[in-house]
């Protein structure tokens, strides 16, 4: 694990604060008139999800967290619990909660292999693909006269998630979706 100077604590770095991993969301190094420079950061606890602001002074250092990755297989969801297993050992099953997974899990198909983030050999989150391709299972027809401009309609994809797509998308089409925002990106295949 590397030791970082106050000015090396930058966004997307994962550091240890009180023996817990924090992801740096924002960092701004500045100096007020006659005082020494400081790094004003916003960090997110990867275990609890809490966000707080931390100021690192010129003489302070932070330890970079030792994070790992592990392949897991998404099995199913039931009443807010999401079940997974080790990709190499299906008998090693475990569950993760909504808070650990975020909203992107609703765009992942069952039986998909996903990389997980580990800290001290415990799984603390998932690394979702940026975009996924899903089939439209329910789509209302386009309403005549409502197709000018950027008109959209709500549709359901094969994972059960609801997204907004352009009016020309129909049931059976395969679309590409951004998992971070949940936005429609493009149509991949027409039904």
N, C-alpha and C positions, 0 to 999 in steps of 0.2 A: 504494500500500500504506500502510495506516494504522499509526501507532505507538501501542501500547497501554500505559497505565500499569499498574503491578503489580495494581491492584484491578480493572482491566477485563479481565484474563485469566480468562475465565469458561468454563464447559462449552460445548461445541459450537463454540468459536472455533478457528480454525486459525492457528497461529503458526509463525514460523521459528526454529529452534534449530540453529545450525551449518549454515545454508543448507539445511536439510531441513524439510519440512512436518510439523508435529505437531498432532494434534487434542487439545484439552483435554477430558479425560474427567471430571475432578472438580477443583474449586477450593474452597479454604477460607481466607478471610482472617481472621487472628486476631492477637492481641497478648498476649505473655507479660508478666508483671508490669511491669517497668520498661523492657523493650526496645521497639523500634519494631515496628509491624505488618508481617507478612509474608503472602504468599499461597502456601500449600502446595498444589501442583497434582499431578495425575497426568495424564501426557500419553502419547499413542500415536503412534509414528512411522508416517506413512502410506505410506512406501516399504518399510520392513522389517517393520512390524507389532509391533515391540518396544514395551513399555510401561515407563515409568520415572517416578520422582517428581522434581519440580523445585521448588525454593523460590525465589520472587521476592521480593526485599526492596523496601522502600518506594521506594528511589531507582532501581530497575531498571525497564527498559522492554522490550517485546518488539514485534517487527515482525509485522504480520498477513500471512499468506501470500497471494499472488495466485493464486487457484485459478480454474479455468474449467470449463466443461461442453461436452460434444460428444456428438452422437447417434451411437450405434453399433448395428449389427445383429448379433445372436447367430446364428452359423452352425451350429456343431456342437461336440461334445466327443469327444476321442479320447485314451485313455491318460493322463488327468490334464492334458491341454492343452485349453484352450477357445479356439476360433477365432471371431474377429469380423471385421467389415469396417466401413468408414466408411459411414454410412447413405446418403450422397449419391454415393459412389464405391465400388462393389462390388469393384473391382480392388485397392483399398487394404486388404489383409488383414493381420491380426496375431493373435498368440496371447497369452493371459494365463494365469498359473499358478493353482493352487488357493489358494496363499497370498495372492495379490492379490485373489481374488474372494470367499473365504469360503464358508460353507455355503448361502447363499441362492440361489446359481446353480442348484442342483438343482431349483428351483421355476420356472425360466424356460423357456418353450417356445422351440424353434429358430425362427429368422426373426423374433423379437421385436425391436422397437426399444427400446433402453434408453439412458438418459443416463449418460455416463461422467464421472468427475472427472479433470481434467487439471492438471498442474503443470509449468511450463516446456514446454508443448505435448506432454508425455508423458502417456499414460493411466496412472493409478495405481490406479484402482478404478472400481466401478460404483455408481450410485444405483438401488437396486432399488425397485420399487413396494412399498408396505406390504402389500397383499393381492393375490393372484392367484386366478383361477378355473381349476381343472383338473378333467379328467374322470377318474373312477376306472376303471382298466383291469383290476385284479384285486382281488377282495374275497371272503373266505371267508363262507359263510352264518353267520347268527347262531345260536349254540348255545342250544337250549332250556334254560331254567333258569339261564342265565348273563346274564340281561337286567336284573336288579335293580340299583339304584344307578347308578353312573357307569361301567358296563362299556364297554370299548372293544376294538377289534380293529385289527390292522395291515392296511393296504391299500396298493396301489401305484397311483400316479397316472400320467398320460400321459407325464410327463417321466422316469419310472423311479424317482422318489423314493418312499420308504416313510413313511407317516404313520399316526398313530393317530386313529381316528374312532369315533363312537358306533355301537352295534350295528345301528341301523336303516339305515345307509348301505349301498347295494348297488352292484354293478358297473354302470357306465353313468351313475351320478349325477354331477352337477357340483357340486363343493364349493369354498368359498372358504378359502384358506390364508394365514396370516400368514407372510410370508417371513423376518421376523427370528427368530421362535421355531420355525417349522416346525409350528405348532399348527393344528389344524382350527378354523375360525371358525364356518361355517354351511353348510347345504346350499342351493345356489342353484337347482338343477333336479333333479327326480326322473326317473329313467329309465323 
